[in-house]
Amino acid sequence: MDLLNTLVDKGLRRESPTRGEALAVLATSDDDLLDVVAAAGKVRRRWFGRRVKLNYLVNLKSGLCPEDCSYCSQRLGSKADILKYTWLKPDQASEAAAAGLAGGAKRVCLVASGRGPTDRDVDRVSDTIKAIKEQNEGVEVCACLGLLSDGQAERLREAGADAYNHNLNTSEATYGGITTTHTYADRVDTVHKAHAAGLSACSGLIAGMGESDEDLVDVVFSLRELDPDSVPVNFLIPFEGTPLAKEWNLTPQRCLRILAMVRFVCPDVEVRIAGGREVHLRTMQPLALHLANSIFLGDYLTSEGQAGRADLEMIADAGFEVEGADQVTLPEHRAAAGGACGSHDGAGCGSHGGSGCGSDEEPGCGSHQGGGVCGSAAAPAEAPATESAPVPAAAAGSEPRTDLVAVRRRGAGTDLAPNA
């Protein structure tokens, strides 16, 4: 296919596809799926080889969130039967993190429900970060605490945090239909704050909430402009007791097309398969490793994931290798810059102008007004728009796989051993 040859060529040069080309990836047929995976796999291997980075989630505080995000089992008014507990102590969180690190993870993601942290919460998380770093040499720590206030990102950085996660989740046009207690702009502002503090920014999306192909392309192009170092791709887990419990819009094939599109738009960033891979990719998970270079090991925040041992076996059987603690995740042009967004003018991350991402000590891309937004320089002309492929309600002839949605009952917040 001429489309795939063009996309591979652009991906190897870190050049952005057009919106029309990204839409065309989502509109490809199942007959062409393996060709799409093979093409995006060439881009993935160019920048990340056959390495798979393992990340491990620790849910510091579960449930009882005042925000009304429709996709979330921890939301205000959620009737999902999830674990609910207040803040873990630093030693409890460190113990939970140790299980994931023993399983091969090199990054620990510390997550807490809520609109955003108070200054006391930042102190608490800072103590947790220090405890984990003291007990585990070389570990990366990412914090995910909601919307940040001025100065909080800098304090997390001083405590030893390497990264901060805050997802855009969906397009700006549809965001108000998903959440009403904060705005899309609030989320963008927090990613900017993380960049400006010198933290490696992590920001991604949730697919499967009833969005159109145009919405998916919009949010991925917005992420490219924000220039995070890692882009988690979540597939909606339709928890009973949440407003989106009946949204079963994904097939394994559509999930693979979405991951391929993200890889083509963000060729040299860490693309991470996040929540919902077991529910929606199912037996097609190994194919997804040809598109993404990062996964979560074991369980998620409120749901159970695949057994940690099965994750490791899947990686090995698919011909990939777990990324070691001594290996650098990002390509040289990004890693040399400190692993965060650039300070240079003109060519942004993912551009083919030859210059890589700049120093992480400078304000993040997209934080300034006007030109110079990462990924926007010298953008190629739009290809003719393609008609969006219909979003399937569920796999043809099958019922939604509600049996695959299992609430987490082990690990953090319980007396049972974690899955890692």
N, C-alpha and C positions, 0 to 999 in steps of 0.2 A: 504493500500500500504506500502510495506517495506520501500520505499524511504521516505515517509512522516513520518513514525515512527522514522526513523533514523534522519531526519532533526529536528523533535521536540526534540528528545533526545539531539542532539547537541546544539540546540538553548537554551534549559533550562540550559545547562552547559556553555553557551557563547563560544562554540567551533565552529570554522569555518567549513562550508560544503566544499566539494571539488568542483572544477570547474565543474566536470561531474555532480554532484548532482544539482548544481545551474542551469546548462543547462537543466537538466531533468525536473526541475520545469517549465521552459518556454515551454517545449515540451509536457506538459500534455494536455490531451484532455478536451474539454468543459464538457464531461460527468463526469470528475473527479474534476471539478473546485471547487465545494462546499467542497470537501474533502481537497483540497489544502488550501482554505480559513480557514477551521476549524483548520487545523494543524498549519498554521502560526499564527492563532488567539490565540492558546495556548501559543506560545512564546511571543506574544504581551502582553497578560494578565499577564504572569509571571513577566514581567519587568515594566509594566505600568498600570496594572489593567484595569479599564474601563474608565480611564480619557482621555479627548481630550484637548490638548493645542491649544488655539486660538492665532494666530499671525495676525498682521495687517500691510499692506504695505503702506508706504508714499513715493510717487515718487517725490523726491526733485527737479529733473531736467529732463525734458522729451524730448526725441528726439535729433536730431542733433549730434549723436555719430559718431566719426571718425573711429570706428572699423567696420569691414565688416562681422560680425557674421551672417550667412545666416538665422538663425532662428528668428532673432530679428527685430521687427517692428521699432526700433529706430536706426537701423544700417545706415552706410554710404550708400547713394543711395536708401534708402527705399522710396517706393511710397505709403506706408500705410498711410491712412488718420487719423493719431493719433494726440492727443494733443501735442503741442510743446511749451515749456516754459523754461525759465532759472531758476536759483536757487530760491526756496522759501526762504523767510526770516524766521529766527528762530521762531517768533511768529506764522507765518502761518503754519509752519510744526508742531508746538506744538498743534495748534488748530485742524489740521487734525488728529494727533495722538490721541487726546482726544476723537474723535468720535469712533475710534476703541476700545479704552479702555472702553468707556461707554458701548459698545456692548459685552464686556466680554473678550477681548483680554488681554493677560498678557505680550506679547512681541510686540514691535514696530520695524519694519524693515525699516530703512532709506536707500533708494536706489537712486543713481544718475547715469545717463548714462555718458559714456566717457571711455577712455582708463584707466584712473586712476586719482586720485586727485592731484592737486598741493598743495603746503604747505598752500596757501591761502584757498583752498577748505577745507583742514583739519581743519583750524581755523573756517571756516563757519559751518562745520558739528559739530565741538566740541561745538560751541555756541548753536546749535540746541539740541544736546544731553543734555547739562546742563539745557536748558529751559524745556525740557520734564521731566527730572528727578526732577527738582524743583517743578513742578506742579502736579506730579503723583508719589506718594510714592510707592516704590516697583516695579515699571515698569522695565522690561528688555528692553534694546535697542541693536539692532543689526545693524551694518553699512554694506552697500554693495556699494562700490565706485569704483570697478575695481581693477586693479593691484596696489599694494602698493610699495612704495619706502622705503628704509631703514629709520627707526625711526617713520614712520607714524602710524604704528599699536600701538606703545607705546604711542603716543600722543592721539590717540583715547581712549585707555584704561585709560589714566590719566583724560580724559574729562568725563569718566563715562560709556563708551561703555562696554557692557557685552560680545558681540560676534561680529564676522565678517563673512560675507558670501562671498564666491567666489566658484562658481560651476566648476567642471571639465567638465560637460555636456556630453561628449562622450568619447569613448576609445582613447588612445593615437594614435593608428594606423589609425584612421579615422579623427582625429582632423583637420588635414591640409585641408581636403575636406570641412570643415564647416567654418573655419576661416583662413585667411591668414595674418592678421595684427598683430597677436601675436601668441604665441605657447602654446602648452599644458604644457610645462615646466614652462612657465611664470605663469600659473595658479597654478601649484603645489607650486611654490616658494611663492606665496602670501598666500596660506594656511599655509605654514611653518612659514611665518612672523607673522601671526595671532596667531598661537600656541606659538611661542617664546615670544610674548608680553604678554602672559597670558590671551588672549581673548579666549572665547569658539568658536571653529571653526565650521562653518556651510558650508557644501559643498555637492552638489548633482549632478543630471543628468537631461537630457532631453531625453525622449523616443519618438519615432515616427518620427525620421528624416531619416528613410530608413536604419537604422543600422541593423546588424544581431544580433542573439541571443548571439553570441560570443562577439560582441562589448558591449552589455549590461552587460554581466558577467564580462568582462574585466574592465569596468569603476567602477562597484560596488566593485570588489575586490581591485581596486586601491584606492577607497574611504575607504575601511576597513583598508588598510595600512596607509592612512593618518590620520585615527582615529578622524574624526569630531564628535562632540557631537550630531549634527543634520544633517540629510540627506534629503534635499528636493527632491521629485520626481516630475518633471515637465513632462507634456504631451504636445507635440508640439501643439501650436495654429497656424494653417496655415494661417497667415495674407495675404490677397491679397496685392500685392505690394512688397512682399519679395520673395527671390529665392525658398523658400520651400512652397509656397502657394498651390502647388498641392500634397503635401505629406500627404495624408490621409491614414495612415498605421495602425491605431489602432482601436480595438474594445473594448467594455467594458470588455470582458473576458480576452483579452491580457493585458489590464491595470492591472487587478486584479492579473494575474500571475506575472507581473513585480513587483508589490508591495510585493507580497508574497516572491519572490526571494530576494528582498532587505531586507525584515525582517529576512529571514533565514541567510543571510550573515552578517547582522548587527543587531543581536538580541537585544542588550541592548542600542541602540542609538535611539534618537528621529527621527522617520521616518515621514516626513511631506508630505502630499498630497498638491502639489503646483499648479502652473498654468495649466489650461487645464482640470481640473477634471470635470467641468460641460459639456465641449464639448465632452469628450471621455468616461467618466464613466456614465454620464447621470443618469438614474434611478437606476444604480448600485452603486451610491455613498455610501449609507449606508453600503453595504458589505465591502467597502474599509476601513471603520472605524475599522473592525476586524483585519486589517493589519497594518495600520498607527495609530499613537497616536497624530497626530498634523495636523492642516489644517490652511489655510489662511481664515480669515473672510472677506466676502464682495468682493470688487473689487481687481484687480491686477494692474500692472504698467500701461498698456495701454489698457487693455480689461476689460469688465465688468464681474463680477462673480455673483454667486447666491446671492440673497438677504440675508443680514445678519440674518434677522429673520428666513428665511428658513434654514440657516445653523444650528441655535440653535434648531429649531424644529426637524431637521433631526437627530441631535445628541441625543436628548431626546427620539425620537421615536425608535431609534435603540438600546436603552437601555444603552447608555453611559452618562457620565456627563462631563460638562465643568470643566477643571482644574482651581482651584482657585488660586488667587495671593499668598496665603499662603502655597500652596502645591509645593513641589519640583518635577520638571519634571523628572529628571534623577534618575535611580536606586541608591541605597545607595552607592554602591561601586564606582560609578562615581561621584555622588554629593559630597561625602565626600572629594573627591580630588579637589573640586573647579569647577567641571564641564568642565574641559578641558583635554588635552591629558596628558599621564603619563610620569613620569621621570624614572620609574623603568626599570630595565633591564629584559630581558627574556620575561615573559608572557605579551602580549599586551592586549589592550582593546578587549573584546570579547573572550578572552582566557578562558579556564576552569581551570586554574591553581590556582584559589582561590584568587589571588591578583587583586585588582581593579585598576582603572586608577589612576595615580599618580598626583602630584601637578601641578596646572596650572601655577605655577611660573617658571617652567622649560621649556627648549626648547621643541617644539612639536615633536611628533613621526614622523619619516620619515625625520627629518631634519638632521640626522646624516648619515654618510656613513656606509655601511656594515650591520651587523646584528642588531637585536633588534627592527626591524620595527613593529609597533603595528599590531597585528593580524597575524603575520607571524610565531611566535614561535610555534614549535611543530605542524606544519601544517599536517593534515592527508593526507595519500596518495591519489592520484587522482583516482577517479572512472573512468571506461571506458567512453570515450566521447560518448555522445548521439547525434543523428542527430537532427539538429535544426528544430523546427517547422517552416513552411512557414509563412512569415509575410503577413497578409491579407491586401489587398489594401484598403478595407473598409468593413463594416459589410456586410455579404453575401446578395446580392440582393438589397442593398441600395445605395443611393448616399451620397457623403460626406455631413456632416451637416454644411454647410457654414452658415446657418441661426443662428447657435449657437455662431458664432464669432462676438461679439459686441464690438465696440471700446468704451473705457471709455470716457464719456462726463461729468462726475460729480466728485466731490471731489477735491483733490489737483490740483491746476492750473486752477480751474474754480470758478464761483460764486455759484454753486449748492451744495446742501448738499451731503456729501459722503454716500456711501452705507456701513453701518456697523451694 
